[in-house]
Amino acid sequence: AESHETHGTIYKLIKKYGNAKQLKKYLLLKPEEQDEGVKKVYNQIKLTSEFIPFRDASFGMKLTPGYKQALNYIKKRNITDLMLQLYNIGFCATGPYENRIIIPSYDENRRLNYFIARSFLNKTNRKYMNPVVPKEVIIFNESLIDWNKDIYLVEGAFDGFFLENSIVMLGKKMSKLLFETLYNNAKGNVIICTDGDAWK
């Protein structure tokens, strides 16, 4: 069997010289005992410097077209001021994530492990522009989960705002990590709330 050090080296080489698809494939196929090490892959994720939390938006920003459009989109989705604060939701008016709502995700230690970057424009070539991190190695906003209460599983981040104690699966399928975490930690019911096309 290959050592932990060997697998760490392979991971670093693929991350440096490979592409996102190759890295994702490696993380899915590598030995199970490396799971905890893989969870650390998101340590280097940072929110772009252009990120502005809605709670910190100053009066000057309210006058910019970016702020007004972002706020209009938020209100259209029925997102409240409390939700904006609880989930640290923000937006980018400039930069690589220009014209996008940013929804950060934090792990159990309040470290950033992912974020959703959703365009708030009516017409866009790319609705989502999320970081290149395999979704199978994170649990979205794990820091907010109360494992003693009923847990709701939802597909997308916007779905999760409207159900207390929800976990976003970032799609229709539950990752092995999420399944095992639920199996080991959930004390209440686990209720699956997906779109109708996920029934099968």
Solvent accessible surface area in square Angstrom, and as a share of the most:
residue,aa,sasa,rsa
1,A,159,1.23
2,E,100,0.45
3,S,60,0.39
4,H,119,0.53
5,E,140,0.63
6,T,51,0.30
7,H,13,0.06
8,G,27,0.26
9,T,68,0.39
10,I,53,0.27
11,Y,41,0.16
12,K,141,0.60
13,L,96,0.48
14,I,40,0.20
15,K,88,0.37
16,K,150,0.63
17,Y,159,0.61
18,G,31,0.30
19,N,85,0.44
20,A,48,0.37
21,K,165,0.70
22,Q,95,0.42
23,L,14,0.07
24,K,81,0.34
25,K,128,0.54
26,Y,32,0.12
27,L,16,0.08
28,L,103,0.51
29,L,132,0.66
30,K,18,0.07
31,P,46,0.29
32,E,98,0.44
33,E,130,0.58
34,Q,17,0.08
35,D,57,0.30
36,E,140,0.63
37,G,35,0.33
38,V,15,0.09
39,K,43,0.18
40,K,126,0.53
41,V,18,0.11
42,Y,2,0.01
43,N,77,0.39
44,Q,142,0.63
45,I,27,0.14
46,K,169,0.71
47,L,46,0.23
48,T,26,0.15
49,S,111,0.71
50,E,54,0.24
51,F,28,0.12
52,I,36,0.18
53,P,23,0.14
54,F,15,0.06
55,R,136,0.50
56,D,89,0.46
57,A,17,0.13
58,S,57,0.37
59,F,153,0.64
60,G,44,0.43
61,M,63,0.28
62,K,92,0.39
63,L,114,0.57
64,T,55,0.32
65,P,100,0.63
66,G,9,0.09
67,Y,15,0.06
68,K,109,0.46
69,Q,80,0.36
70,A,0,0.00
71,L,49,0.25
72,N,93,0.48
73,Y,26,0.10
74,I,0,0.00
75,K,96,0.41
76,K,146,0.62
77,R,82,0.30
78,N,110,0.56
79,I,3,0.01
80,T,66,0.38
81,D,88,0.46
82,L,135,0.67
83,M,31,0.14
84,L,10,0.05
85,Q,103,0.46
86,L,98,0.49
87,Y,35,0.13
88,N,19,0.09
89,I,1,0.00
90,G,0,0.00
91,F,2,0.01
92,C,0,0.00
93,A,29,0.22
94,T,83,0.48
95,G,36,0.34
96,P,90,0.57
97,Y,35,0.13
98,E,88,0.39
99,N,35,0.18
100,R,19,0.07
101,I,0,0.00
102,I,1,0.00
103,I,0,0.00
104,P,0,0.00
105,S,0,0.00
106,Y,28,0.11
107,D,1,0.01
108,E,87,0.39
109,N,92,0.47
110,R,138,0.50
111,R,97,0.35
112,L,24,0.12
113,N,1,0.01
114,Y,6,0.02
115,F,7,0.03
116,I,8,0.04
117,A,0,0.00
118,R,35,0.13
119,S,3,0.02
120,F,13,0.05
121,L,58,0.29
122,N,149,0.77
123,K,185,0.78
124,T,57,0.33
125,N,170,0.87
126,R,134,0.49
127,K,103,0.44
128,Y,93,0.35
129,M,38,0.17
130,N,45,0.23
131,P,22,0.14
132,V,110,0.63
133,V,17,0.10
134,P,10,0.06
135,K,85,0.36
136,E,51,0.23
137,V,14,0.08
138,I,9,0.04
139,I,5,0.03
140,F,6,0.03
141,N,12,0.06
142,E,18,0.08
143,S,32,0.21
144,L,63,0.31
145,I,18,0.09
146,D,54,0.28
147,W,49,0.17
148,N,112,0.57
149,K,102,0.43
150,D,57,0.29
151,I,0,0.00
152,Y,62,0.24
153,L,0,0.00
154,V,2,0.01
155,E,20,0.09
156,G,25,0.24
157,A,8,0.06
158,F,12,0.05
159,D,63,0.33
160,G,3,0.03
161,F,15,0.06
162,F,101,0.42
163,L,58,0.29
164,E,130,0.58
165,N,21,0.11
166,S,18,0.12
167,I,1,0.00
168,V,13,0.07
169,M,21,0.10
170,L,25,0.12
171,G,29,0.28
172,K,90,0.38
173,K,178,0.75
174,M,67,0.30
175,S,22,0.14
176,K,114,0.48
177,L,34,0.17
178,L,7,0.04
179,F,113,0.47
180,E,67,0.30
181,T,17,0.10
182,L,11,0.06
183,Y,172,0.66
184,N,109,0.56
185,N,51,0.26
186,A,27,0.21
187,K,143,0.61
188,G,31,0.30
189,N,95,0.49
190,V,58,0.34
191,I,58,0.29
192,I,110,0.56
193,C,46,0.27
194,T,46,0.27
195,D,76,0.39
196,G,71,0.69
197,D,108,0.56
198,A,27,0.21
199,W,237,0.83
200,K,233,0.99
